[in-house]
Amino acid sequence: MNVALFIAKRYFFTKKKRNIINIISIIAMIGVGVGTMALIVVLSVFNGLEDLIRSLYGKFDPEIKITSVEGKSFETDAAFLERIKKTPGVVLLTEVIEDNALLRYNDRQMVVKIKGVSDNYYKQNQIDSAIVDGDRRLKRGEQQYALIGRGVQYQLSIRPENPFSPLQFMYPKAGKKVTLNPENAFRQLGIQAGGVFAIERQYDDQYVFVPLEFAQELLGYENKRTSIEVKANSPDNIDQIKNALQEKLGSGFQVQNSEEQHVSLLRAVKVEKLFVFVTFTFVLLIASINIFFSLSMLVLDKQKDIAILASMGADPGTIRKIFLLEGAIVAFTGAVVGLVIGGGICWAQQTFGIVSMGMTTSVVEAYPVLMRVEDFLFTAAAIVIITLLVSIRPARKAASLSIRENL
């Protein structure tokens, strides 16, 4: 057995007496354990929030989205769409027209985002799983229907499939001069509300889905589209397909994957997670200062033992290693306990949802938690670095003690 490790373990696990040095070491171990546990729990919560954001937006956003760099719309034709379809890995594309319009229902009105989509839209994403009332279909035979957000429904008190009160959309006519009757300057079309969706408030409070033909007629877009949504043959090929489309379409178009469509929000979550990691690392560093004090006091207490070891032939490297290992035992014992308890808490939250969101309108009942291996590895690495930082000086001091003065 390694002599340095054996002596370090004897110093920490001694049963003969519990002096102030041992008590400080135990306090340091507890501090490291609590800090480690808290760091794992908080990082896992941020992972859960990030995963929740991705899942929510995944119901609404396409895997790949093509938009124009300049202007909000671009011209399309059969040849343009065929170029996209023939890109290797593309299995489906959906034409989209999206713009603001005024929505009236009975005596109420509000500005909404109207999103006209082609017939294959529901093969593109999972919004049909977010239907809370009515039917998801935008066409039933020759009849056209609108799919409205729950927030829009509440604000206008809309009753889906009410044949006596259709939705009335109004959109300004291009180049129309102001007249005595302002309504003459607007195109106006009616459509029946067929269903209600609930994804996330950002979408629920403003979006209305309609058939592409309805949006074309209302907005006067003709062959123009605001975006083309693309579905890939495999999630693993999305970036490869995105790059191929960008090269084929040129610099006049912007091709984005799902993460790039919300890059600011996801970056903000990652930055917050980084700041939390740094903050809790400093907390661990403060908790580990007790290791520095306990080792410094241990060096003073064991001066005679150190001198005896040196006189028996132990070199300074061996003595230095004893106290480095002593600090490692204290820190790693606390860290392992903290990692296990933190992982256990996260597992319990994932499995049983112990801590709820406390809001009836929340999209999930319990706080989202997601454990990732890299968080455990980064936490362990931070503890290794901190332990070395606080243990080096006492270990060097022990290795430099004079044999003659302490025997």
N, C-alpha and C positions, 0 to 999 in steps of 0.2 A: 504493500500500500504506500502511496506517496506520503512522505514524511510531513511535508508542508500542509497537505490537506488533512492529515490525521491530527496534527497539532491545532489547526484552525477549528476543526470540529470539536475538539476537546475544550477549547476556549469558549465556544458558543454553547455547547450542550452540557457543560459541567453541571453535576448534581450536588457537589459538595456544598456550595454556597451561592446565593444569589445576591451579588452586590449591585451597586448603582450602575456599573458598566453593563451588566447583563440586562438590567431593567431598561436602560437607554437603548440597547440593541433591540429589545423586544418592541419598544415604542417605535423605533425606526422601521422595523419589519412590518408592524401594523400600518404605519403611515404609508409605506410603499404599497402594501396590499390594498388599502382603501383607495389610494390614488389610481392604481392600476385598474381596479374594478370600475371606478367611475369613468375612466378614460374609455374602456371597452364598451360600457353601456352607452355613453354619449356618442361615440363614433358609430355604433350600431344603429342608434336612433337616426343619425344623419343619413346613414346608408338606407334605412327604411324610408325616410322622406324622399330621398332621391329616386328610389325604386318606385314609390307611389306616384311621384310626378311623371315618371316615364310610362307607367301603366295607364294613368289617366289620359295623358296626351296621346298614348298609343291607340286609344279608342277613337280619336278624332283625326290625328295626323297620319299622313301616308308614310310609307317606308322611304320613298324618294319623292321630292317635290321639285318641279321645274317652273321657274318664274322668269320674268323679264328683268334685266338689269336696269333698264330705263323705261319708265312708265309702268302703269299698273296692269296693262294687258298687251297681248301680242297676237298677230295674225296666224291662223292655222289653216291647213288644208290637208287633203288626203295624203299627199306626198310627205308632208312634214310629220304627220302622225305615224306613217308607215316607217319612216326612218327611226323613230323611237321604238316601235314594235319590233323591228329587226335587230335591235341591239341585243347581243347574247345575254341571257339571264332575265330579260324582261318578259313577264308572263301576263301582265295586265296594265292598261293605262286608262285613266278616267279623266275626262275633260271637265274643267271647273270654271264657272263664272261666279265671281264673288264681288259684291259691292254693297254700299249702304243704301237703304231705301226706307221710306216712311211707311209704317204699318198702321192701319186703322182697323179697329174692331169695335163695332157699335159706336159708342160715344167717346172711346179712348184711342189714343195714338202714341206711338213711340218710334224712334229711329232704330232699325235693326240691321244686322248684317245678313243679307240674303245670299245663300250659297246654292247655285244651280249646279247639279251634278248629273252625269250621264247614267244610264240604266244600270251599269255594272258597279256602281259605287259601293254597295254593301259587300261585294267580294273583295273590296280594297281594304276595309278596316272593320273594327268591331263595334261600331256605334249602335248596331242593332241590339247588342246586349245591354245597352243603357236605356232602352225604351221602358218608360214607367206608366204610360197610359196610351190607349189606342193602338194603332197599327203602324209599323215602320214603312210600309210600302208607299212610294211616292206616286205610283200609277196603279190603278185597278181598272183594267180594261181601258176605256177611253177617258176615264175620269182622272184628273190630276189632283194630288194632295200635297200638303206641306207638313213637314216635321218640325215642330217648334221646341225651343228650350223651355225648361220648367220655369225659369225666371221670367221669360216672356209671357208664358201662360198666366203666372200669378199677377204680373203687372197689368195685363189687359183683361184678366178674368175670362180667358178663352175656354170654350167647351169644345173639345175635339168632336168631329163628325156631327156638328150641329148644322143641318142643311139650311137653316133660316138665317144664319149669321156667318157668311164667309169672311175670310181675311181679305182686306183691301190693301194692295200695295201701290205706292205712288213713287215715281222716279222722274226727275227733271228731263224734259225733252232737250236734246242738244241743239243749241243755236236759237231756241225759242225766246222771243222777246216778251217782256212783262206786259200783260194785258189787264183790263179791268177785272177779269175773273182769273185769279191766280191758278186755279185748278186746270185751266187750259194749257198751262205751261208744263203740265205733268202727264206722263203716261200713267194709266191706272188699270190694274188688272186684279181680278178676284180669284181666290182659290180656297178650297176647303181645308181646314185643319184636320189632319188625319191621325197624328200621334204626337207624343211628348217624350223628349229624352232628358236625362239628367246625367251629366258627366262631371263637370266642374263649373263653379260659378262664373268664371271668365267666359265660358261658352254658353251656359244655360241662360244667362241674362241678356244675350244679344243675338244668338244665331237662329236662323230659320232655313231649313233645307227645302228645296223645291226641285222639280225636274229641270233639266238643262234647257229644254225648249221654252219653258215658262220664263226662266231668267233671261233667255235670249230676247224674247218678245218684250218683256218689261224694260230691260236695260238697254235694248237696241244695240247689242254687241255683235250681232250677225256672226261672222267667222272669227271674231276675237275671243280669246280666252285669257283669264287672269292667271291660270296655272294648269299644269298637267301633273296628275298624281300617278306614280308608278309603283307597281308591286313587283318585288324580286322573286326569283324562283327559290331562294334560300336566304335566311338572315345572314349567313356567313359570306354571301357574295354581294351584299349591299354596297360596300365601299368600292368594290371593283366595278360594279355596274354604274355607280354614280360617276366614277372617274371616266368610264367609257362614254357615258352620255355627255359629260362636260366637254370632252375632246371632240365629240361628234357635232354638238350644237354650237360650240364656239363661245367667245367671250361675251356675246350679247345676252346669254342666258345664265341664270344661276341655278345650279343643281345642288340640292341639300338633302342629307339624310335626316332621320327623325331627330337626332341629337342637335344637329346644326340649326334646326328650325326653332329651337328654344335654347340656344347656346348661352344667352345672357343669364337665364334663370338657373340652368344647371351649373354654370360657372360660379354663380353666386353661392349655391349650395356647397360646392367644392371648396371655395375660398373660406366660407364659414367653418367648414369641417377642418380645414388646415389651421385656422386660427384657434379653434378649440383644441386641436392636437398640441399646438405650440403652448397654449395656456396651461393645459393639464400636464405637459412635460415640465414646465416650470414648477407646478405644484409638486410633482414627483421629485424634482431637484431640491425643493425646500424640505420635503419630507426626508430626503436622503441626507440632509445636513446632519441629522442625528447620527447617521452612520459615521460621518467624519468625526463628530465629538466622541462617540463611543470608541472608535479606533484610536484616537489620540489619547484618551484616558487609558485604554488597554495597553498602549505602548509604555506609558508611565508606570502602570501597575506591573507589567511584565519585564521591566528592565533587567532584573536579575536573571530571569529565564532566558532572555535574549543573549545576555553575556555568557551564560553557561553553554547555550547552543553554539555560539561563536567560538568559544574555547574548545568545543568538541569537534570543530572543523566545519561547521555550517558557514557557507559563504554568504555575503550580503544579498545575493540573488534569492537564496532559499528563504532567508528571514523576510525579505521584501514580499516574497510569494505568500508566506504565511498570513500576513495582514491583508494582502489583496484578496486572498481566498476567504478570509474572515468577513470582509466587506461583501464579497460575492454571496456567501451563505446567507447573510442577513437580507440582502436585497432580493436574491432570487427566491428565497423561501416566501417572502412577502409577495413577490411578483407572481409566483405560481399559484399561490392561494387566491390572489386578486384576479388572475386570469380565469381560474376555475369558477369562482363565485360570479364574476362578471358574465362569463359565458352561460352559467346556469340561469342567471336572472334574464338574460336575453332569450334563452331557449324557452323559459317559462312564459315570457311575454308573447313570443311567437306562437306558442302552442295554446295557451289558455287566455291570452288577451287580458291580463290581470289589471293593467292600468288603462282605463278607457279615455276617450277623447273628451267626454263630458258634454258633448253637444249633439242634439238630435239631428242637426243638419249636416254633420260631418260626413265625408265620403267613406270613412272607415270607422268602425266602432272603437277599436283600440289603437294605441300609439303604434305606428309601424316600426318594426325592428328587423334589421337584416345583418347577420354576422358575416364578416369577410376575413379570410385567412390573412390577407395583407395587413389588416389592422392589428391582429395579434403579433405578427412578425415585426411591424414597425414599433409597437409598444415594447416588445422584448428587446429590440435593438436600442431603443431610447434608454431602457433601464440598464443595459450593459454599459453604454457610454457614460451615463450618470454615475454608475457605481465606480467605474474607473476614475472619473474625475474627482470623486470625493475620497477615494481610497489611496490614491498615489502619494499624496504628501505624508500621511501617517506612516505608510509603508516605507517610504524613503527615510523618514526620521528613525524608524526602528532599525533599518539596515546600517545607519551611520552611527549608532550608539557605540561608545567606547567600552571595551571589555574591562580595562583596568579600573575605570571609575565605578563600574557596577558589580564587581565581584567582591 
